Amino acid sequence: MNITIGTRKSPLAQAQAQEVRTALTQAWPGLEVTILPIMTSGDAFVDRPLSDIGGKGLFTKEIEEALLDKRIDIAVHSIKDMQTVIPDGLMLGCILEREDPRDVLVGNNVYSIADIPQGATFGTSSLRRSAQLLMLRPDIKIVPLRGNVQTRLAKIEQGEVQYTMLARAGLNRLQLWDVPGSSLSTDEFLPAVGQGAIGVECRESDTKILEILAPLADMDTETAILCERAFLQALDGSCRTPIAGYATVDDEQLHLRGLIVRPDGSAHFTIDKVGNVRDAESLGIAAGEELLAKAGKGFI
């Protein structure tokens, strides 16, 4: 049997697809797996913020169309790039074990946000990162910075900006362990919903593919991501709203921390909830609704 994986063309997306390919061939010896790179709208338009051109769905649209058209059998995504509502006929077939979810503060001689020099330039296209930074350090100058990991690192080296932030999971998957910078504790800086997790999307009707994907699923990660995505959906989260959320599983206990911030960092609200792993989705929804009630109308 041959399976075709569809994913973005970026080096990180290709590394993630290769990770899924390796897991599949280990679980099913003799299975042939092909990776098909697909150009997405999010990759084609790199001169504008995502919030101005349609949001993070632009990283999945063309790939999901290929899945619905049966040009590919599965799609590999970064969970944080996926919209909370999946197109009719498609589903998340499995989520792999989560990589390190932390953000990395990238730049020379910085070990914490407090170490960033007064008035420094910080390049990011993420509203979540810029809002949390401004919440902690309103003196920092935010400069728009898009592109893949290598592009953003090059702009640091060329002096276009002094600092940026990247996902530790992405750096690990690209084996970029010598990038100057420091991983930020999730207690100090909450990650994006789904950060560090790879999701495999498939057609709901494809029972054979669902059977093949089953050994790749990590139950603790799936529970945490279900909770985080329910939280995001309850907030009606998009690329226009600075939202952070991170859930962890400890035996039967599920712990979710969430944050919403004004884009300029001038106000924020947090939520901290604990529940049973069996109630992951309802816990996420309740957390989102409580946070909305705290913030009041008009905050989001």
PyMOL commands that set and color helices and strands:
alter all, ss='L'
color gray80, all
select helices_A, chain A and resi 11-27+41-44+50-53+56-59+61-68+79-81+113-115+127-136+149-157+168-173+207-216+219-234+277-295
alter helices_A, ss='H'
color red, helices_A
select strands_A, chain A and resi 2-8+32-38+74-78+90-95+103-106+121-123+141-143+163-167+181-183+198-203+243-250+253-261+268-276
alter strands_A, ss='S'
color yellow, strands_A
deselect
rebuild
show_as cartoon
